[in-house]
Amino acid sequence: MSTILVVEDYDDVRRMLRILLESERFRVLEAATGSEALEVIKDQRPDAILMDLALPGIDGFETIRRIRAIDGFQNTPIVVLSAYIGVSTYETALRAGSNYFMAKPIDFDDLLVLLKEILFGRNRRSSKYTGAAIRRSMLSAAFGTRPTTAPRPSPELRSSV
């Protein structure tokens, strides 16, 4: 079972990601701040990290730099999840040491494909939308609302840095 560290300051977003990732059989660790993320990493060895940039205290950029300085974490995949999708944000995230960048709002199907490519080396789903209805019903049960399924642009920039 692969372990994912989710670094996100909004409780609802962390909760949503936990529910969705656990439904795909990932083990999920959580941190609400950059400092918390660094503490979790000392005790755990996540296989990949999902990193928000706008964190209280130490921001995501600096957290990534500090993670990369920890022995054994130079090659751990870091996926930035950010609402700030400008070119300069993307470039700064890559310079800090992230490997991938996905725009918020997060398209979980795209995120899942990316994580499986990163961790398992191939796309294990036969269809982009496999399991989407189940995930929507899980979110509905967890949050008491029905998430939107309307199409929206989801620009994703990838780099194999």
Order of alpha helices (4+ residues) and beta strands (2+ residues): beta-alpha-beta-alpha-beta-alpha-beta-alpha-beta-alpha-alpha-beta
